Amino acid sequence: MNAEELRNKTPDQLRDELVSLKKEAFNLRFQKATNQLDNTARIRKVRRDAARVSTILNEKARVAAAN
């Protein structure tokens, strides 16, 4: 998922995406704690994707507030 794709989504879609990424991060943390996690790099990718979505949401909110 890149920033270009995210900028084309509506704020509601971005919020849904953020919720799903946070749930996935939660599940990955549990898998790591119980030594069931296969792909440890997935944690980093999910965390960064969540940050990216959050950043795009903040950008859209700032633009909306300026208008």
VEXDRENLUM-974509 format. One record per residue (C-alpha): x, y, z; residue in three letters. Coordinates in steps of 0.5 Angstrom, whole numbers, plus 500, padded with zeros to 3 digits. Example, Ala and Ser with C-alpha at 12.3 -4.5 7.8 and 13.67 -1.06 7.14 Angstrom:
<recs>
525491516Ala527498514Ser
</recs>
This chain:
<recs>
500500500Met503507498Asn501514500Ala498515493Glu493509493Glu491512500Leu490519498Arg485517493Asn481514499Lys475517503Thr477519510Pro472514512Asp475508508Gln482511511Leu479510518Arg476503516Asp483501514Glu487504520Leu482500525Val484494521Ser491495521Leu491496529Lys487490530Lys492486525Glu498489529Ala494487536Phe494480533Asn501480531Leu503482538Arg500476541Phe503471536Gln510474537Lys508473545Ala506466544Thr512464539Asn507463533Gln509469529Leu512466522Asp514473519Asn517478524Thr517483518Ala510483518Arg510487525Ile514493522Arg510493515Lys503493519Val506499524Arg508503518Arg502502514Asp498504520Ala502511521Ala502512513Arg494512514Val494516520Ser499521517Thr494522510Ile488522515Leu491528518Asn493531512Glu486531509Lys483534516Ala488540516Arg486541508Val479541510Ala480545516Ala483550512Ala478551507Asn
</recs>
